[in-house]
């Protein structure tokens, strides 16, 4: 394992953006349609905003989520909305290859939404999984001390 220390949040966001694009290009060069698990959070959104449309063939990438808040699709806290606004719409991601966790639409519970998403997950392993650590130590919406 390699640990890299960067001087500030902006440098970290740029590093993530560069590494993500490079990994996607490498996978595509090997004939793979990359499957990426996105995350939310301040640094992730900053990284997404730095990714250029021509840094990879984003229309041929499958996008998934490793965590999500159970809120309405138009809620600014919805990770899928954040990713679309910061990255996916701008770089030309194919909407059919973007697989958000079903939001709260008033017709199902969080458990039902999770079950729907689980049934939709691909059989093969993901190529790239992005995870952030929140200021309180949470990862993937698993918050310390919260059931």
PyMOL commands that set and color helices and strands:
alter all, ss='L'
color gray80, all
select helices_A, chain A and resi 9-29+42-50+53-55+58-60+79-91+95-97+110-120
alter helices_A, ss='H'
color red, helices_A
select strands_A, chain A and resi 35-38+62-65+128-129
alter strands_A, ss='S'
color yellow, strands_A
deselect
rebuild
show_as cartoon
